[in-house]
Amino acid sequence: MKHPSEPNYVPALGYHWLTPYYDAVIGATTRERSFKLALIKQARFAPGHKVLDLASGTGTLAIWIKQHEPQAHVIGVDGDPSILSLATNKAQEARVSVQFDQAMSYSLPYLDKQFDRAVSSLFFHHLSWADKERTARELFRVLKPGAELHVADWGSADNPLMRSMFLLVQVLDGFKNTQDNVSGKLIPLFEDAGFIDVRQRQTFSTLVGTMALYSAAKSV
């Protein structure tokens, strides 16, 4: 994953000019409300939890987490300043307090063992394998012992139709980066970073492929 100023940086939807349309496209094609609410339920946020939304994009998931658990401290982090501006405006319109920081996923500006939960939605498929590994290790570093990671991203296709539909995502986001997801490599990725009890929890069939929800934990 490159810095936003570098030519190989992969923004939301693959191209910077598509960023303003991100919410509309994701909402129309991915069953966003269904899988993100399922991810929130899966994560079991509690009062006082410090929550990191990695690659928070336009802030939808971070805002919904804060609305679900108002007493959680929710921080969204993303590398793209333009999309963080959209997220900040959305949080203000929703009248919720969410902190948004700019940073790269493999170099997070947080101390060790800071968060009770980390979540990520539709992000890992953007990364090269090396940056996936670096990012997974960073998530492990900033989570407290006993904390949990919950991820929603493209997974192995449930059927041939879902595999064919996913070709559109691969055209936009790159075949090499996205192939790790459809090849089922996210579970061993998180295990190699040190997480335990890594598993795929459920899947959703969408207009552009199979959405998978994963969970992992950091040992006490």
Buried (B, 14 or more C-beta within 10 A) or exposed (E): BEEBEEEEBBBBBBEBEEBBEBBEBBEEBBBBEEBBEBBBEBBEBEEEBBBBBBBBBBBBBBBBBBBBBEEBBBBBBBBBEBBBEBBBEBBEEBEBEBEBBEBBBBEBEBEEEBBBBBBBBBBBBBBBEEBBBBBBEBBBBBBBEEBBBBBBBBBBBBEEEBBEBBEEBBEBBBEEBBEBBBEEBBBEBBBEBBBEEBEBBBBBBBEBBBBBBBBBBBEE
